[in-house]
Amino acid sequence: MLQKLAGIEARYQEINQMLMEVGEDYQRAAELGIERAELEPLVNKAGEYRQLLERRDEAQTLLDTDDEMRQLAQTELAEVEPLIEDIEREIKSMLLPRDPRDQRNVIFEIRAGTGGDEAALFAADLFRIYSRYAERKRWSVELLSVNEIGIGGYKEIIFQVKGKGAYSRLKYESGVHRVQRIPVTESQGRIHTSTATVAVLAEVDEVEIDIPENDIKIDVYKSAGAGGQNVQKNATAIRITHLPTGIVVSCQDERSQLQNRMRAMSILRARLYEMEVEKQREEREENRRSQVGTGERSEKIRTYNYPQSRVTDHRINISSYNMPAILDGDIDQFVDELSTRDEAERLAAVGLDD
């Protein structure tokens, strides 16, 4: 790790020298300034780390002296060793490559899976969970597209969560969510199992994903509400088909055709970006399918068992028995552990887990 830090410190000093010589090339100065700002926290932490190592080395040299000095050295070591362990964990975390999407806004796609109306009602429950979680984080939520069933559920709901670091926290929610409960329509009190799928996409800037006009087909139609009734006399709803991939995005909730088109294009860019990321990772499946599976009951990342008031995340084998809190958006216990384990796996992958 010291070798890695030495390379970073050398680059930091090189940038400082370059900034002194850059002259009136303001664009280059700005680029160097950004890189310097990114490296500075790690360089400062490296300085603290070296000071602690020096304190430990000095204390260790006193262990073979007289009793009084040995006692002082042991006291110093007892104080400095935990500090070294803590700062090593911090530095290892800082050395990990950052996902460039982590600080971005998020586009959520929740779809009813197996279970009919009950699955649609569960999709609405998931929307409430993430809406309340966003409120807790002081993020904003904006609906992009809604397909309701008329009794309070959603066949599909697409919405955006805006806030710093939204993707870094919410990316672990992608997958199949399963619910076990007695539906309100069940007269015999039997427990049913239903599913909903969640896909979490990072918002993408227009300049990052170039979509040629020839690659898309745009259909315009009248917006319709629950049950099929027209809620707009004018044709303002937009359906965009990306011809190379077959991806279809529809938006109808805005009052103008332009607004619906902008939203649909935003969703399309996010989906295409995710597909490119998956391609780079040599995944064989299309992005949304790789995230959420097929919606079958056997594929699940989390189960919400109402009779037992239990929510279990199967990836980390952790359960909460406080269903009301989970439904109110209190999911940090799952997100924190998923984030911790993800970091541990990445540390092992780059050889920083010793």
C-alpha positions in Angstrom: 0.0 0.0 0.0 2.9 2.4 0.7 4.1 1.9 -2.8 0.7 2.9 -4.2 0.7 5.9 -1.9 4.2 6.9 -3.1 3.0 6.9 -6.7 0.0 9.1 -5.8 2.1 11.5 -3.8 4.6 11.7 -6.7 1.8 12.5 -9.1 0.4 15.2 -6.7 3.8 16.9 -6.7 4.0 16.7 -10.4 0.6 18.4 -10.8 1.8 21.2 -8.4 4.8 21.7 -10.6 2.7 21.7 -13.8 0.3 24.2 -12.3 3.2 26.6 -11.7 4.3 26.3 -15.4 0.9 26.1 -17.1 0.8 29.9 -17.9 -2.4 31.2 -19.5 -3.7 27.8 -20.6 -6.8 28.1 -18.4 -8.4 24.9 -19.6 -5.4 22.9 -18.8 -5.1 24.6 -15.5 -8.7 23.7 -14.7 -8.1 20.1 -15.6 -5.0 19.9 -13.4 -6.8 21.6 -10.6 -9.6 19.0 -10.7 -7.1 16.2 -10.6 -5.2 17.8 -7.8 -8.4 18.3 -5.7 -9.2 14.6 -6.2 -5.8 13.5 -5.0 -5.4 15.9 -2.1 -7.5 14.1 0.5 -5.6 10.9 -0.1 -2.2 12.7 0.0 -3.2 14.3 3.3 -4.3 10.9 4.7 -1.0 9.4 3.5 0.9 12.0 5.5 -1.0 11.1 8.6 -0.4 7.4 8.0 3.4 7.9 7.7 3.5 9.9 10.9 1.7 7.1 12.8 4.1 4.5 11.3 7.0 6.6 12.5 5.5 6.8 16.0 5.2 3.0 16.0 8.7 2.5 14.8 10.1 4.8 17.5 8.2 3.0 20.2 9.3 -0.4 19.0 13.0 0.7 19.2 12.4 1.4 22.9 11.1 -2.1 23.8 14.6 -3.4 24.4 15.7 -0.7 26.8 15.1 -0.3 30.6 11.8 -1.1 32.3 10.6 2.5 32.5 11.2 3.2 28.8 9.7 -0.2 27.9 6.5 0.6 29.7 6.3 4.0 27.9 6.8 2.2 24.6 4.1 -0.3 25.3 1.7 2.5 26.2 2.5 4.3 23.0 2.0 1.1 20.9 -1.3 0.4 22.6 -2.4 3.9 21.5 -1.0 4.0 18.0 -1.8 0.5 16.7 -5.6 1.0 16.6 -5.1 4.4 14.9 -2.9 2.7 12.2 -5.6 0.0 11.7 -8.3 2.7 11.3 -6.4 4.9 8.9 -5.4 1.8 6.8 -9.0 1.0 6.3 -9.8 4.5 5.3 -6.9 4.6 2.8 -7.8 1.3 1.3 -11.3 2.5 0.7 -10.0 5.7 -0.8 -7.7 3.8 -3.1 -10.6 1.8 -4.7 -11.6 2.9 -8.2 -14.8 4.9 -8.0 -17.8 4.1 -10.0 -18.3 7.3 -12.1 -22.0 6.9 -11.7 -22.1 6.9 -7.9 -22.9 10.7 -7.5 -25.6 10.7 -10.2 -29.3 10.9 -10.0 -31.3 7.7 -10.4 -34.0 6.5 -12.7 -36.1 3.7 -11.1 -38.2 1.3 -13.0 -40.6 -0.8 -10.9 -42.8 -3.4 -12.7 -45.4 -5.9 -11.4 -44.1 -9.4 -11.9 -45.9 -12.7 -11.0 -49.1 -12.3 -9.0 -51.6 -10.2 -10.9 -53.2 -7.3 -9.0 -51.4 -8.3 -5.9 -48.1 -7.8 -7.7 -49.2 -4.4 -8.9 -50.1 -3.4 -5.3 -46.7 -4.6 -4.1 -45.1 -2.4 -6.8 -46.9 0.5 -5.2 -45.5 -0.5 -1.8 -42.0 -0.5 -3.3 -42.5 2.9 -4.7 -43.6 4.2 -1.3 -40.4 2.6 0.3 -38.1 4.4 -2.1 -40.0 7.6 -2.0 -39.8 7.7 1.8 -36.1 6.7 1.7 -35.5 9.6 -0.6 -37.3 11.9 1.8 -35.0 10.7 4.6 -32.0 11.6 2.5 -33.5 14.9 1.4 -33.6 13.8 -2.2 -36.4 14.7 -4.5 -38.7 12.3 -6.4 -40.2 13.0 -9.8 -42.6 10.8 -11.6 -41.7 10.0 -15.3 -44.2 7.4 -16.3 -47.1 5.6 -14.6 -49.3 2.7 -15.6 -51.9 2.2 -12.9 -54.4 -0.7 -12.5 -57.1 1.5 -10.9 -57.1 0.0 -7.3 -53.9 1.7 -6.1 -51.3 -0.5 -7.8 -49.0 -0.1 -10.7 -48.3 -2.4 -13.6 -45.3 -0.1 -14.1 -44.0 3.1 -12.6 -40.8 4.9 -13.6 -39.5 7.8 -11.5 -36.4 9.8 -10.9 -34.6 10.3 -7.6 -32.5 13.4 -7.6 -29.8 13.9 -5.0 -26.0 13.7 -4.5 -24.9 10.1 -4.2 -28.3 8.7 -5.0 -27.0 6.0 -7.3 -24.3 4.9 -4.8 -26.9 4.1 -2.3 -29.8 2.8 -4.5 -27.9 0.7 -7.0 -28.2 -2.3 -4.7 -32.0 -2.3 -5.1 -32.0 -3.8 -8.6 -33.5 -7.2 -8.8 -36.6 -9.2 -8.0 -38.5 -8.4 -4.8 -40.9 -11.0 -3.4 -43.9 -10.4 -1.1 -45.7 -13.1 1.0 -49.0 -11.9 2.5 -52.8 -12.4 2.4 -54.3 -10.3 -0.4 -57.2 -8.0 0.5 -59.2 -9.9 -2.1 -58.5 -13.3 -0.6 -61.6 -14.6 1.2 -60.1 -17.7 2.7 -57.1 -16.0 4.3 -54.4 -17.9 2.3 -50.9 -16.4 2.0 -50.0 -15.6 -1.6 -46.5 -15.0 -3.1 -46.1 -12.2 -5.6 -43.1 -10.4 -7.1 -42.1 -7.1 -8.6 -39.0 -6.2 -10.4 -36.8 -3.2 -9.8 -34.2 -1.7 -12.2 -32.0 1.1 -11.0 -30.4 3.2 -13.8 -27.9 6.1 -13.4 -29.0 9.3 -15.2 -26.9 10.0 -18.2 -26.0 13.3 -19.8 -27.0 13.8 -23.4 -23.3 14.2 -24.5 -22.4 10.8 -23.0 -24.8 8.8 -25.1 -25.2 9.9 -28.7 -28.5 8.6 -30.2 -28.7 9.3 -34.0 -32.2 10.4 -35.1 -32.1 7.5 -37.7 -31.9 5.0 -34.8 -35.2 6.0 -33.2 -38.9 5.8 -34.2 -41.2 8.2 -32.5 -45.0 7.6 -32.2 -47.4 10.2 -30.9 -50.7 9.3 -29.4 -53.3 10.5 -26.9 -52.6 10.1 -23.2 -54.9 7.7 -21.3 -55.6 7.4 -17.7 -56.4 4.3 -15.5 -59.1 2.2 -17.2 -58.2 3.5 -20.6 -60.1 6.8 -20.6 -58.5 9.7 -22.5 -57.2 12.4 -20.2 -55.8 14.6 -23.0 -57.7 15.6 -26.1 -54.5 16.4 -27.9 -51.9 13.8 -28.9 -49.1 14.5 -26.3 -48.0 11.0 -25.3 -44.7 9.8 -26.8 -43.5 6.3 -27.5 -39.8 6.0 -28.6 -38.5 2.8 -30.1 -34.7 2.4 -30.3 -34.4 0.4 -33.5 -30.9 -1.2 -33.0 -31.8 -2.6 -29.6 -35.7 -2.8 -29.7 -35.9 -0.8 -26.4 -39.3 0.9 -26.1 -39.9 3.9 -23.8 -43.3 5.6 -23.3 -44.1 8.8 -21.5 -47.6 10.4 -21.2 -47.8 12.2 -17.9 -46.7 15.6 -19.0 -49.1 18.0 -20.7 -46.8 18.8 -23.7 -45.4 16.5 -26.3 -42.0 18.1 -25.9 -41.8 17.4 -22.2 -42.8 13.8 -22.7 -40.2 13.4 -25.4 -37.5 14.8 -23.2 -38.4 12.4 -20.4 -38.6 9.5 -22.7 -35.2 10.3 -24.2 -33.7 10.6 -20.7 -34.9 7.1 -19.8 -33.7 5.7 -23.1 -30.2 7.2 -22.6 -30.0 5.7 -19.1 -31.0 2.3 -20.4 -28.5 2.4 -23.3 -25.7 3.5 -20.9 -26.4 0.6 -18.6 -26.3 -1.8 -21.5 -22.9 -0.4 -22.5 -21.6 -0.9 -19.0 -22.9 -4.5 -18.9 -21.3 -5.1 -22.3 -17.9 -3.9 -21.0 -18.3 -6.3 -18.1 -18.8 -9.0 -20.7 -22.4 -9.7 -19.5 -24.3 -11.6 -22.1 -27.8 -10.5 -21.2 -29.5 -7.3 -21.9 -29.2 -4.8 -19.1 -32.6 -4.8 -17.6 -32.9 -8.6 -17.7 -29.5 -8.9 -16.0 -30.7 -6.6 -13.3 -34.2 -7.9 -12.6 -34.3 -11.4 -14.0 -37.6 -12.8 -15.4 -39.8 -12.0 -12.5 -40.3 -15.7 -11.5 -40.8 -16.4 -7.9 -37.5 -18.4 -7.6 -35.4 -15.4 -8.5 -35.3 -12.9 -5.6 -33.0 -10.6 -3.8 -35.4 -9.7 -1.0 -38.5 -11.2 0.6 -41.2 -9.2 2.5 -43.1 -11.6 4.7 -46.1 -9.8 6.2 -47.4 -12.6 8.6 -44.0 -12.6 10.3 -43.3 -8.9 9.9 -40.0 -10.0 8.4 -37.9 -8.6 5.5 -35.0 -10.7 4.4 -32.2 -9.7 2.0 -31.0 -13.0 0.5 -27.7 -11.7 -0.8 -26.4 -10.9 2.7 -28.7 -13.2 4.7 -29.9 -10.4 7.0 -33.4 -10.0 8.2 -35.4 -7.2 9.8 -38.5 -7.9 11.9 -39.7 -4.3 11.8 -41.9 -4.3 8.6 -43.5 -0.9 9.4 -40.1 0.8 9.5 -39.1 -0.9 6.2 -42.3 0.2 4.5 -41.5 3.7 5.7 -38.2 3.7 3.9 -35.9 2.6 6.7 -33.7 0.3 4.5 -30.2 1.6 5.5 -29.4 -1.6 7.4 -29.5 -3.5 4.1 -27.9 -0.8 2.0 -25.0 -0.3 4.5 -24.2 -4.0 4.6 -24.5 -4.4 0.9 -22.1 -1.5 0.4 -19.7 -2.8 3.0 -19.5 -6.3 1.3 -19.2 -4.8 -2.1 -16.3 -2.7 -0.9 -14.7 -5.8 0.6 -15.0 -7.7 -2.6 -13.5 -4.9 -4.6 -10.6 -4.6 -2.1 -9.9 -8.3 -2.5 -10.0 -7.9 -6.3 -7.3 -5.3 -6.3 -5.2 -6.9 -3.6 -5.8 -4.4 -0.8 -7.6 -6.8 1.6 -4.5 -7.9 3.5 
